Amino acid sequence: MLAGLAPYLPPDQRGPVLVQALTVATAIDWPAARARVLAELVPHLPLDQRGSVLAQALTAASLAGRDAVIDVLPAVLSIEEGRDLLAAAVVSSLLRVQRWWP
């Protein structure tokens, strides 16, 4: 995965690689995979992009089911900035997948 390479790249190359990785991740058709890849990218993104990418990951996860939402939650809980946006996205995602909860 391109995100895994980010810490090893020179700083001037990280931005373009992350842009490419984000473009590829958002184009993944399978919602569970899209959610997982987006969540994996978050720690490497600039702070101002993390909240919106996690919201996208939660939306994708909610289309895949509760396991996908649960898989994304650690990434959501790991960031400090944008908590209000993420809290709303978590609630929305959980409401979407409530049909999967026993």
A tleap script that builds the chain and sets N, CA, C and O, in Angstrom:
source leaprc.protein.ff14SB
mol = sequence {
  NMET LEU ALA GLY LEU ALA PRO TYR LEU PRO
  PRO ASP GLN ARG GLY PRO VAL LEU VAL GLN
  ALA LEU THR VAL ALA THR ALA ILE ASP TRP
  PRO ALA ALA ARG ALA ARG VAL LEU ALA GLU
  LEU VAL PRO HIE LEU PRO LEU ASP GLN ARG
  GLY SER VAL LEU ALA GLN ALA LEU THR ALA
  ALA SER LEU ALA GLY ARG ASP ALA VAL ILE
  ASP VAL LEU PRO ALA VAL LEU SER ILE GLU
  GLU GLY ARG ASP LEU LEU ALA ALA ALA VAL
  VAL SER SER LEU LEU ARG VAL GLN ARG TRP
  TRP CPRO
}
set mol.1.N position { 0.842 -1.186 0.000 }
set mol.1.CA position { 0.000 0.000 0.000 }
set mol.1.C position { 0.883 1.244 0.000 }
set mol.1.O position { 1.901 1.299 0.690 }
set mol.2.N position { 0.487 2.215 -0.766 }
set mol.2.CA position { 1.265 3.453 -0.873 }
set mol.2.C position { 1.380 4.181 0.457 }
set mol.2.O position { 2.410 4.797 0.731 }
set mol.3.N position { 0.346 4.125 1.291 }
set mol.3.CA position { 0.385 4.819 2.579 }
set mol.3.C position { 1.499 4.287 3.465 }
set mol.3.O position { 2.094 5.045 4.231 }
set mol.4.N position { 1.787 2.997 3.371 }
set mol.4.CA position { 2.851 2.404 4.167 }
set mol.4.C position { 4.235 2.906 3.784 }
set mol.4.O position { 5.170 2.850 4.583 }
set mol.5.N position { 4.357 3.390 2.570 }
set mol.5.CA position { 5.632 3.929 2.115 }
set mol.5.C position { 5.851 5.374 2.552 }
set mol.5.O position { 6.989 5.842 2.593 }
set mol.6.N position { 4.791 6.071 2.872 }
set mol.6.CA position { 4.872 7.507 3.168 }
set mol.6.C position { 5.938 7.876 4.184 }
set mol.6.O position { 6.677 8.830 3.942 }
set mol.7.N position { 6.064 7.175 5.311 }
set mol.7.CA position { 7.081 7.584 6.287 }
set mol.7.C position { 8.515 7.461 5.774 }
set mol.7.O position { 9.422 8.098 6.311 }
set mol.8.N position { 8.723 6.657 4.753 }
set mol.8.CA position { 10.071 6.418 4.249 }
set mol.8.C position { 10.449 7.308 3.073 }
set mol.8.O position { 11.595 7.306 2.624 }
set mol.9.N position { 9.490 8.059 2.583 }
set mol.9.CA position { 9.746 8.939 1.445 }
set mol.9.C position { 10.310 10.274 1.907 }
set mol.9.O position { 10.028 10.716 3.020 }
set mol.10.N position { 11.098 10.912 1.064 }
set mol.10.CA position { 11.521 12.275 1.387 }
set mol.10.C position { 10.281 13.166 1.515 }
set mol.10.O position { 9.297 12.956 0.806 }
set mol.11.N position { 10.319 14.143 2.398 }
set mol.11.CA position { 9.138 14.989 2.630 }
set mol.11.C position { 8.536 15.593 1.364 }
set mol.11.O position { 7.317 15.738 1.273 }
set mol.12.N position { 9.360 15.942 0.398 }
set mol.12.CA position { 8.833 16.567 -0.820 }
set mol.12.C position { 8.085 15.566 -1.711 }
set mol.12.O position { 7.377 15.981 -2.629 }
set mol.13.N position { 8.225 14.270 -1.462 }
set mol.13.CA position { 7.521 13.254 -2.249 }
set mol.13.C position { 6.287 12.704 -1.550 }
set mol.13.O position { 5.439 12.081 -2.189 }
set mol.14.N position { 6.179 12.929 -0.247 }
set mol.14.CA position { 5.048 12.375 0.509 }
set mol.14.C position { 3.712 12.902 0.025 }
set mol.14.O position { 2.767 12.139 -0.170 }
set mol.15.N position { 3.638 14.200 -0.166 }
set mol.15.CA position { 2.373 14.812 -0.580 }
set mol.15.C position { 1.819 14.206 -1.858 }
set mol.15.O position { 0.669 13.766 -1.879 }
set mol.16.N position { 2.615 14.172 -2.930 }
set mol.16.CA position { 2.108 13.594 -4.180 }
set mol.16.C position { 1.728 12.111 -4.046 }
set mol.16.O position { 0.744 11.672 -4.641 }
set mol.17.N position { 2.493 11.347 -3.278 }
set mol.17.CA position { 2.170 9.928 -3.099 }
set mol.17.C position { 0.859 9.776 -2.336 }
set mol.17.O position { 0.039 8.927 -2.685 }
set mol.18.N position { 0.649 10.582 -1.304 }
set mol.18.CA position { -0.598 10.514 -0.543 }
set mol.18.C position { -1.798 10.955 -1.372 }
set mol.18.O position { -2.888 10.397 -1.241 }
set mol.19.N position { -1.600 11.952 -2.220 }
set mol.19.CA position { -2.683 12.367 -3.121 }
set mol.19.C position { -3.055 11.214 -4.039 }
set mol.19.O position { -4.236 10.938 -4.252 }
set mol.20.N position { -2.053 10.545 -4.580 }
set mol.20.CA position { -2.304 9.401 -5.460 }
set mol.20.C position { -2.991 8.269 -4.686 }
set mol.20.O position { -3.949 7.672 -5.177 }
set mol.21.N position { -2.509 7.980 -3.498 }
set mol.21.CA position { -3.105 6.914 -2.689 }
set mol.21.C position { -4.558 7.237 -2.337 }
set mol.21.O position { -5.413 6.352 -2.360 }
set mol.22.N position { -4.834 8.484 -2.015 }
set mol.22.CA position { -6.200 8.897 -1.691 }
set mol.22.C position { -7.111 8.788 -2.915 }
set mol.22.O position { -8.265 8.377 -2.798 }
set mol.23.N position { -6.599 9.153 -4.071 }
set mol.23.CA position { -7.365 9.036 -5.310 }
set mol.23.C position { -7.703 7.574 -5.590 }
set mol.23.O position { -8.837 7.246 -5.939 }
set mol.24.N position { -6.727 6.715 -5.438 }
set mol.24.CA position { -6.949 5.282 -5.662 }
set mol.24.C position { -7.932 4.733 -4.629 }
set mol.24.O position { -8.836 3.974 -4.977 }
set mol.25.N position { -7.761 5.107 -3.383 }
set mol.25.CA position { -8.626 4.592 -2.315 }
set mol.25.C position { -10.082 4.980 -2.523 }
set mol.25.O position { -10.975 4.157 -2.321 }
set mol.26.N position { -10.330 6.202 -2.916 }
set mol.26.CA position { -11.717 6.636 -3.105 }
set mol.26.C position { -12.363 5.994 -4.329 }
set mol.26.O position { -13.586 6.017 -4.466 }
set mol.27.N position { -11.554 5.423 -5.217 }
set mol.27.CA position { -12.090 4.774 -6.416 }
set mol.27.C position { -12.380 3.288 -6.213 }
set mol.27.O position { -12.912 2.640 -7.115 }
set mol.28.N position { -12.042 2.741 -5.055 }
set mol.28.CA position { -12.286 1.321 -4.791 }
set mol.28.C position { -13.789 1.090 -4.738 }
set mol.28.O position { -14.510 1.783 -4.019 }
set mol.29.N position { -14.252 0.115 -5.499 }
set mol.29.CA position { -15.690 -0.161 -5.591 }
set mol.29.C position { -16.257 -0.876 -4.365 }
set mol.29.O position { -17.401 -0.625 -3.987 }
set mol.30.N position { -15.498 -1.741 -3.753 }
set mol.30.CA position { -15.983 -2.522 -2.628 }
set mol.30.C position { -15.940 -1.655 -1.370 }
set mol.30.O position { -14.856 -1.263 -0.939 }
set mol.31.N position { -17.098 -1.344 -0.769 }
set mol.31.CA position { -17.137 -0.412 0.358 }
set mol.31.C position { -16.261 -0.798 1.551 }
set mol.31.O position { -15.621 0.071 2.142 }
set mol.32.N position { -16.218 -2.073 1.913 }
set mol.32.CA position { -15.403 -2.490 3.063 }
set mol.32.C position { -13.923 -2.239 2.807 }
set mol.32.O position { -13.209 -1.766 3.691 }
set mol.33.N position { -13.466 -2.553 1.608 }
set mol.33.CA position { -12.058 -2.323 1.263 }
set mol.33.C position { -11.764 -0.833 1.187 }
set mol.33.O position { -10.719 -0.378 1.652 }
set mol.34.N position { -12.691 -0.065 0.596 }
set mol.34.CA position { -12.504 1.389 0.519 }
set mol.34.C position { -12.391 1.978 1.918 }
set mol.34.O position { -11.526 2.817 2.174 }
set mol.35.N position { -13.263 1.541 2.824 }
set mol.35.CA position { -13.236 2.048 4.200 }
set mol.35.C position { -11.913 1.720 4.878 }
set mol.35.O position { -11.318 2.578 5.530 }
set mol.36.N position { -11.452 0.487 4.727 }
set mol.36.CA position { -10.209 0.061 5.371 }
set mol.36.C position { -9.008 0.854 4.849 }
set mol.36.O position { -8.172 1.311 5.628 }
set mol.37.N position { -8.931 1.013 3.532 }
set mol.37.CA position { -7.791 1.722 2.941 }
set mol.37.C position { -7.811 3.200 3.335 }
set mol.37.O position { -6.769 3.771 3.656 }
set mol.38.N position { -8.984 3.815 3.310 }
set mol.38.CA position { -9.077 5.218 3.722 }
set mol.38.C position { -8.639 5.380 5.172 }
set mol.38.O position { -7.906 6.313 5.502 }
set mol.39.N position { -9.088 4.470 6.042 }
set mol.39.CA position { -8.706 4.550 7.458 }
set mol.39.C position { -7.199 4.372 7.632 }
set mol.39.O position { -6.599 5.006 8.500 }
set mol.40.N position { -6.586 3.519 6.820 }
set mol.40.CA position { -5.133 3.312 6.899 }
set mol.40.C position { -4.351 4.534 6.432 }
set mol.40.O position { -3.224 4.755 6.875 }
set mol.41.N position { -4.935 5.318 5.552 }
set mol.41.CA position { -4.264 6.522 5.059 }
set mol.41.C position { -4.247 7.653 6.090 }
set mol.41.O position { -3.336 8.481 6.094 }
set mol.42.N position { -5.241 7.683 6.948 }
set mol.42.CA position { -5.454 8.831 7.845 }
set mol.42.C position { -4.219 9.258 8.637 }
set mol.42.O position { -3.924 10.453 8.670 }
set mol.43.N position { -3.483 8.351 9.273 }
set mol.43.CA position { -2.338 8.821 10.077 }
set mol.43.C position { -1.262 9.547 9.270 }
set mol.43.O position { -0.453 10.286 9.829 }
set mol.44.N position { -1.258 9.336 7.966 }
set mol.44.CA position { -0.230 9.927 7.120 }
set mol.44.C position { -0.670 11.236 6.466 }
set mol.44.O position { 0.135 11.924 5.839 }
set mol.45.N position { -1.934 11.569 6.611 }
set mol.45.CA position { -2.482 12.770 5.968 }
set mol.45.C position { -2.242 14.009 6.817 }
set mol.45.O position { -2.038 13.903 8.027 }
set mol.46.N position { -2.264 15.178 6.194 }
set mol.46.CA position { -2.204 16.426 6.974 }
set mol.46.C position { -3.408 16.492 7.925 }
set mol.46.O position { -4.479 15.965 7.624 }
set mol.47.N position { -3.216 17.134 9.053 }
set mol.47.CA position { -4.254 17.195 10.084 }
set mol.47.C position { -5.587 17.695 9.561 }
set mol.47.O position { -6.639 17.194 9.960 }
set mol.48.N position { -5.555 18.676 8.674 }
set mol.48.CA position { -6.807 19.264 8.199 }
set mol.48.C position { -7.590 18.351 7.253 }
set mol.48.O position { -8.740 18.652 6.934 }
set mol.49.N position { -7.003 17.257 6.802 }
set mol.49.CA position { -7.699 16.325 5.912 }
set mol.49.C position { -8.211 15.079 6.627 }
set mol.49.O position { -9.055 14.362 6.090 }
set mol.50.N position { -7.721 14.821 7.806 }
set mol.50.CA position { -8.025 13.563 8.484 }
set mol.50.C position { -9.507 13.372 8.778 }
set mol.50.O position { -10.051 12.294 8.540 }
set mol.51.N position { -10.158 14.396 9.286 }
set mol.51.CA position { -11.571 14.274 9.644 }
set mol.51.C position { -12.451 13.941 8.457 }
set mol.51.O position { -13.315 13.069 8.553 }
set mol.52.N position { -12.250 14.613 7.354 }
set mol.52.CA position { -13.105 14.367 6.192 }
set mol.52.C position { -12.830 12.995 5.575 }
set mol.52.O position { -13.751 12.349 5.076 }
set mol.53.N position { -11.575 12.546 5.604 }
set mol.53.CA position { -11.265 11.217 5.061 }
set mol.53.C position { -11.845 10.133 5.962 }
set mol.53.O position { -12.335 9.117 5.468 }
set mol.54.N position { -11.795 10.334 7.270 }
set mol.54.CA position { -12.420 9.358 8.171 }
set mol.54.C position { -13.932 9.337 8.002 }
set mol.54.O position { -14.554 8.278 8.088 }
set mol.55.N position { -14.524 10.497 7.762 }
set mol.55.CA position { -15.965 10.528 7.497 }
set mol.55.C position { -16.287 9.725 6.236 }
set mol.55.O position { -17.285 9.004 6.195 }
set mol.56.N position { -15.449 9.848 5.215 }
set mol.56.CA position { -15.637 9.050 3.992 }
set mol.56.C position { -15.477 7.557 4.294 }
set mol.56.O position { -16.222 6.726 3.774 }
set mol.57.N position { -14.507 7.233 5.132 }
set mol.57.CA position { -14.284 5.827 5.499 }
set mol.57.C position { -15.492 5.274 6.242 }
set mol.57.O position { -15.909 4.143 5.995 }
set mol.58.N position { -16.049 6.054 7.140 }
set mol.58.CA position { -17.231 5.607 7.887 }
set mol.58.C position { -18.433 5.438 6.971 }
set mol.58.O position { -19.204 4.489 7.119 }
set mol.59.N position { -18.591 6.340 6.042 }
set mol.59.CA position { -19.705 6.226 5.099 }
set mol.59.C position { -19.567 4.948 4.280 }
set mol.59.O position { -20.536 4.208 4.108 }
set mol.60.N position { -18.376 4.691 3.781 }
set mol.60.CA position { -18.145 3.462 3.019 }
set mol.60.C position { -18.367 2.236 3.893 }
set mol.60.O position { -18.981 1.260 3.463 }
set mol.61.N position { -17.866 2.293 5.121 }
set mol.61.CA position { -18.029 1.160 6.033 }
set mol.61.C position { -19.500 0.885 6.323 }
set mol.61.O position { -19.908 -0.271 6.436 }
set mol.62.N position { -20.286 1.935 6.443 }
set mol.62.CA position { -21.704 1.742 6.753 }
set mol.62.C position { -22.443 1.060 5.601 }
set mol.62.O position { -23.494 0.455 5.811 }
set mol.63.N position { -21.908 1.154 4.407 }
set mol.63.CA position { -22.497 0.456 3.267 }
set mol.63.C position { -22.140 -1.030 3.284 }
set mol.63.O position { -22.843 -1.852 2.697 }
set mol.64.N position { -21.046 -1.364 3.959 }
set mol.64.CA position { -20.558 -2.742 3.979 }
set mol.64.C position { -21.113 -3.546 5.157 }
set mol.64.O position { -21.261 -4.764 5.055 }
set mol.65.N position { -21.417 -2.889 6.254 }
set mol.65.CA position { -21.949 -3.615 7.407 }
set mol.65.C position { -21.240 -3.281 8.697 }
set mol.65.O position { -20.284 -2.506 8.725 }
set mol.66.N position { -21.726 -3.880 9.758 }
set mol.66.CA position { -21.220 -3.521 11.088 }
set mol.66.C position { -19.755 -3.870 11.271 }
set mol.66.O position { -19.033 -3.114 11.921 }
set mol.67.N position { -19.281 -4.996 10.721 }
set mol.67.CA position { -17.875 -5.348 10.888 }
set mol.67.C position { -16.962 -4.273 10.289 }
set mol.67.O position { -15.922 -3.945 10.860 }
set mol.68.N position { -17.351 -3.743 9.163 }
set mol.68.CA position { -16.548 -2.696 8.526 }
set mol.68.C position { -16.557 -1.420 9.369 }
set mol.68.O position { -15.527 -0.761 9.509 }
set mol.69.N position { -17.720 -1.072 9.930 }
set mol.69.CA position { -17.790 0.109 10.798 }
set mol.69.C position { -16.903 -0.081 12.021 }
set mol.69.O position { -16.170 0.825 12.414 }
set mol.70.N position { -16.976 -1.255 12.612 }
set mol.70.CA position { -16.151 -1.541 13.789 }
set mol.70.C position { -14.668 -1.493 13.435 }
set mol.70.O position { -13.858 -1.043 14.246 }
set mol.71.N position { -14.301 -1.947 12.247 }
set mol.71.CA position { -12.904 -1.906 11.823 }
set mol.71.C position { -12.376 -0.480 11.683 }
set mol.71.O position { -11.188 -0.234 11.893 }
set mol.72.N position { -13.252 0.454 11.331 }
set mol.72.CA position { -12.839 1.847 11.128 }
set mol.72.C position { -12.806 2.626 12.451 }
set mol.72.O position { -12.095 3.626 12.556 }
set mol.73.N position { -13.551 2.188 13.439 }
set mol.73.CA position { -13.643 2.942 14.693 }
set mol.73.C position { -12.297 3.228 15.370 }
set mol.73.O position { -12.123 4.337 15.874 }
set mol.74.N position { -11.339 2.300 15.415 }
set mol.74.CA position { -10.054 2.655 16.041 }
set mol.74.C position { -9.376 3.858 15.387 }
set mol.74.O position { -8.785 4.685 16.081 }
set mol.75.N position { -9.456 3.962 14.076 }
set mol.75.CA position { -8.874 5.121 13.394 }
set mol.75.C position { -9.608 6.393 13.786 }
set mol.75.O position { -8.988 7.440 13.975 }
set mol.76.N position { -10.925 6.304 13.909 }
set mol.76.CA position { -11.730 7.465 14.294 }
set mol.76.C position { -11.372 7.910 15.703 }
set mol.76.O position { -11.206 9.102 15.962 }
set mol.77.N position { -11.257 6.959 16.602 }
set mol.77.CA position { -10.997 7.284 18.002 }
set mol.77.C position { -9.566 7.746 18.254 }
set mol.77.O position { -9.264 8.286 19.318 }
set mol.78.N position { -8.692 7.536 17.284 }
set mol.78.CA position { -7.284 7.881 17.490 }
set mol.78.C position { -6.954 9.334 17.205 }
set mol.78.O position { -5.845 9.775 17.509 }
set mol.79.N position { -7.874 10.091 16.633 }
set mol.79.CA position { -7.526 11.474 16.313 }
set mol.79.C position { -8.271 12.445 17.215 }
set mol.79.O position { -9.376 12.164 17.681 }
set mol.80.N position { -7.665 13.556 17.443 }
set mol.80.CA position { -8.207 14.584 18.332 }
set mol.80.C position { -8.993 15.648 17.568 }
set mol.80.O position { -10.060 16.078 18.007 }
set mol.81.N position { -8.458 16.065 16.429 }
set mol.81.CA position { -9.050 17.173 15.692 }
set mol.81.C position { -10.296 16.723 14.935 }
set mol.81.O position { -10.365 15.591 14.458 }
set mol.82.N position { -11.259 17.600 14.829 }
set mol.82.CA position { -12.469 17.294 14.081 }
set mol.82.C position { -13.411 16.334 14.766 }
set mol.82.O position { -14.172 15.634 14.099 }
set mol.83.N position { -13.376 16.288 16.073 }
set mol.83.CA position { -14.195 15.322 16.825 }
set mol.83.C position { -15.689 15.488 16.545 }
set mol.83.O position { -16.405 14.491 16.448 }
set mol.84.N position { -16.171 16.720 16.413 }
set mol.84.CA position { -17.605 16.927 16.180 }
set mol.84.C position { -18.047 16.331 14.849 }
set mol.84.O position { -19.083 15.671 14.771 }
set mol.85.N position { -17.261 16.565 13.805 }
set mol.85.CA position { -17.557 16.003 12.489 }
set mol.85.C position { -17.537 14.476 12.551 }
set mol.85.O position { -18.408 13.805 11.997 }
set mol.86.N position { -16.529 13.947 13.232 }
set mol.86.CA position { -16.414 12.494 13.308 }
set mol.86.C position { -17.504 11.875 14.161 }
set mol.86.O position { -17.998 10.794 13.841 }
set mol.87.N position { -17.886 12.538 15.239 }
set mol.87.CA position { -18.971 12.013 16.068 }
set mol.87.C position { -20.261 11.924 15.259 }
set mol.87.O position { -20.988 10.935 15.354 }
set mol.88.N position { -20.544 12.942 14.473 }
set mol.88.CA position { -21.739 12.925 13.627 }
set mol.88.C position { -21.640 11.812 12.584 }
set mol.88.O position { -22.637 11.150 12.296 }
set mol.89.N position { -20.460 11.601 12.019 }
set mol.89.CA position { -20.274 10.546 11.023 }
set mol.89.C position { -20.429 9.160 11.652 }
set mol.89.O position { -20.994 8.258 11.034 }
set mol.90.N position { -19.930 8.991 12.875 }
set mol.90.CA position { -20.074 7.707 13.568 }
set mol.90.C position { -21.543 7.406 13.819 }
set mol.90.O position { -22.016 6.304 13.541 }
set mol.91.N position { -22.257 8.389 14.343 }
set mol.91.CA position { -23.680 8.188 14.620 }
set mol.91.C position { -24.431 7.861 13.335 }
set mol.91.O position { -25.243 6.937 13.306 }
set mol.92.N position { -24.167 8.601 12.294 }
set mol.92.CA position { -24.822 8.362 11.015 }
set mol.92.C position { -24.512 6.960 10.487 }
set mol.92.O position { -25.404 6.268 9.998 }
set mol.93.N position { -23.268 6.550 10.585 }
set mol.93.CA position { -22.876 5.227 10.114 }
set mol.93.C position { -23.536 4.121 10.926 }
set mol.93.O position { -23.993 3.122 10.371 }
set mol.94.N position { -23.582 4.302 12.225 }
set mol.94.CA position { -24.217 3.292 13.078 }
set mol.94.C position { -25.713 3.202 12.802 }
set mol.94.O position { -26.283 2.111 12.820 }
set mol.95.N position { -26.344 4.329 12.549 }
set mol.95.CA position { -27.765 4.290 12.209 }
set mol.95.C position { -27.994 3.571 10.889 }
set mol.95.O position { -28.983 2.855 10.736 }
set mol.96.N position { -27.083 3.757 9.927 }
set mol.96.CA position { -27.225 3.085 8.642 }
set mol.96.C position { -27.083 1.572 8.749 }
set mol.96.O position { -27.726 0.830 8.007 }
set mol.97.N position { -26.248 1.120 9.665 }
set mol.97.CA position { -26.017 -0.324 9.768 }
set mol.97.C position { -26.840 -0.979 10.866 }
set mol.97.O position { -26.623 -2.149 11.182 }
set mol.98.N position { -27.765 -0.259 11.445 }
set mol.98.CA position { -28.521 -0.843 12.552 }
set mol.98.C position { -29.260 -2.107 12.124 }
set mol.98.O position { -29.551 -2.960 12.962 }
set mol.99.N position { -29.562 -2.240 10.865 }
set mol.99.CA position { -30.240 -3.455 10.393 }
set mol.99.C position { -29.356 -4.681 10.534 }
set mol.99.O position { -29.864 -5.803 10.515 }
set mol.100.N position { -28.040 -4.500 10.675 }
set mol.100.CA position { -27.132 -5.627 10.831 }
set mol.100.C position { -26.916 -6.009 12.298 }
set mol.100.O position { -26.397 -7.088 12.582 }
set mol.101.N position { -27.306 -5.146 13.221 }
set mol.101.CA position { -27.090 -5.442 14.637 }
set mol.101.C position { -28.127 -6.457 15.101 }
set mol.101.O position { -29.308 -6.342 14.774 }
set mol.102.N position { -27.685 -7.440 15.855 }
set mol.102.CA position { -28.621 -8.477 16.331 }
set mol.102.C position { -29.686 -7.927 17.256 }
set mol.102.O position { -30.538 -8.678 17.732 }
savepdb mol mol.pdb
quit
